[in-house]
Amino acid sequence: MRILLTMTLLAVTVQPSMAQRPNAATMTCQQATALVNREGAVVMSLGRDDLFERVVRDRGFCVYGQMTKPFFTRTRDNPACVIGDYCYDRSSDPTD
């Protein structure tokens, strides 16, 4: 019973800011790129909380069979920064 109570208290005291996604628009291009390179895969906000993308360092962070393309987004210092790649299904891409 004590364990359940402790776990419940921990869940309730978690700060909301801990659950927020990093926001590319508030970071420099170098900061956003470094975050993706360090973590391997990051779900990143793109200026608004309801607009986000999963950005990866390389294809190893995609589902088997997926490919990658460079992901451009606005950062604090660059309107078209390549912060990493995004995964896509090759079969659903008409350009391939």
Secondary structure by P-SEA (a helix, b strand, c coil): caaaaaaaaaaaacccccccccccccccaaaaaaaaaaaccccccccccccccccccccccccccccccbbbbbcccccccccbbbbbcccccccc
